[in-house]
Amino acid sequence: MEYHIYLAGEIHSDWRDQLRASIQAKPGITFHFWGPQENHDLSDAIGEHVLGEQPNAIYKDLQASKINNLRTELHLKKADLVIALFGEKFKQWNTATDAATAIALGKPTIIIRPEALHHPLKELSEKANVTVDTIEQAAQVIDYIFA
């Protein structure tokens, strides 16, 4: 069996690698992982790469956002599971958008957030299937589900 897992969250740390390394191998099961474009410069510039130079930073962002949103939508729709990491270091608007979209699409969703973010994420956490505090706990949930 093959499962597609979308890893929503900040792109500035190695949390995705940590999660993948923490999941125990399962005989007969293959996990495919996707997420947002992790090359920040490419993500910000993709609109200009495709459409050419834009008249200002607002249009540059708009064009890049359209392409990034299309990419995210396709991956979320194909996902069997979405894991959204909220860290304390970076603003998490894209993560919140991805998690809310996944939930609206009926995708099983695990939210990872430190206890310090309990209050600002309480409504989103209540809509997710599972909320945990650490990457290791998310891996334990996956190990249990696919045992």
Secondary structure, 3 states (H helix, E strand, C coil): CEEEEEEEECCCCCHHHHHHHHCCCCCCCEEEEECCCCCHHHHHHHHHHHHCCCCCHHHHHHHHHHHHHHHHHHHHHHCCEEEEECCCCCCCHHHHHHHHHHHHCCCCEEEECCHHHCCCCHHHHHHCCEEECCHHHHHHHHHHHCC
